[in-house]
Amino acid sequence: MSKRVDLTGKKFGYLTAIKPTRMTEEHSQLWLCRCDCGNFKEVEARYLKRKRPHNCGCMTKKLQSSRSENHGASGTRLYYVWYSIRCRCEREYSSEYQNYGGRGISVCAEWRDSFPAFQEWALSNGYDENAPRGECTIDRIDVDGDYEPSNCRWVDITTQANNRRNNRYVTIDGVTKTITEWCRETGIKSHIAYWRIKSGWEPARAVTEPYNREEAMKAALKASSKSVIVDGKDVYESIKAAAKAIGVSPSTLSESLKNGWKAGGHNVSYAKRGA
């Protein structure tokens, strides 16, 4: 028989486990839980451990109530926006939950409990129901802040993309912009700028220096001519030569070198500069 886990005080969605009560006919342990709304409910331990937004039923009632409100907008784009931000902040099974609710991002009570309140704010702050897709999206000014009137705005998808947590910024002559913004201004393709920076270029140079085919050809030749060390002792002047020696294809060896895997049972690595 498996050892019972003490769930006392642990939180599962909106429920907090208080104490074990009784066993079901299937010998499953029931726990008395208190919901954030104040109600109590008995729940099987095995169900509590599942990743889902547990509650006493109050959230379902709230959602049904909000859907049945006589606002006549349940099929509109704006209603979908409201419904989506609630899902990613409150529903643990949402594919976006880890980046929102999982990080502590929430929807303010005013909006969470009333679509009309959200609708009124949206229409008073620039929302355009007829805007083309991607031209009017909801964006949090502080990406670590909540969905609330003082922290939200309506912007196009480009502005929203420039406000992401993982953006990399470059300052040139006192002006700071994302790499993508600089590339859009200078005409350098963003994937080229990122590749240059990864290769050791100064960011400011990477987003401003004109790109030419000769630069790419030299980089490709340099990458293909790297020496390869096999089992820490045998040095080969090219991937092709090393692949032939250990009996694998050059593409297999390249993939192994890239990911740190063994190739044909051998430990392989690039030779250090000057080696």
Phi, psi and omega in degrees: 000132182288149181287133179287138181265133179281115182259004184307125177084351181280147184254134179231098184066242180264358183257142174242124181289130181257305181197155176285145182246290184215174178258144176280174178296337178269013179063036176257135183285131174262142178238137174279125183236149176252127179276156179300337180280351179108346180281163178243150181206141174269131182224140177293139182303320183296330178282326178299326185284350178282145184280095179201161183282078182298139174201174183279357184117351183293323181292323177297317180296320180296317181295317179296322179295317181293327179290328185270359179301146184275056179260349176064024184234014186297341180255010184271165177297321182295322178296321179296322177299312180299314181297321182293317181292329176292318181299311184289343178264336189241340185255109186298336181275357177292140180296341181260357186304319184299334180267355182233272180303324179294340178260002180095006178283134181226172176256132182301152184302323181302316181278320184301321186267356184206112175295319179305324179294318178294318180299317180298316178297315183300312183290337180269355185230034170100003180290134180236107181301333184262005179294145178300154179305133179088354181263348181215086182241151180279135185223136175272124181300311173264111186294348177258003181264175184274171172278104180205158185310317185284351184240010183235155179207168177252120183221171176279168186296331179292314178298319179296319180297328180283356182249025181275157181295326187267011178293147177251132185252148179230134179252125179231122181052040177082359180255126182252126178217166175286162178302319180298320179295317179297317182296322178296327182280322184267346180089002177279133178293136186299324181293331177288318179298316179295320178297319179298315180297318178297331180276358176111002180289151171292134183309316182298321179289322183298327183263359182238329184288127181304142181272141174221156185296326181297322178300315180294320181296319179295320180295318180295319179295320179297318181293321184285341183260013179295141176285151181236134178256130179248125180056029174073007183221317183274123182251128179241142187283351178206162178297321181298316181293318181293320180298318180296321183293325183258003173078035175231168179281153178303323180293321178296317179295319179300317180295321179294318179296321182293322186256359180077025180269167171280152178235117181061029180084005182249147173280127183231149179199159176285146175286143178291156179303132180085356182284000000 
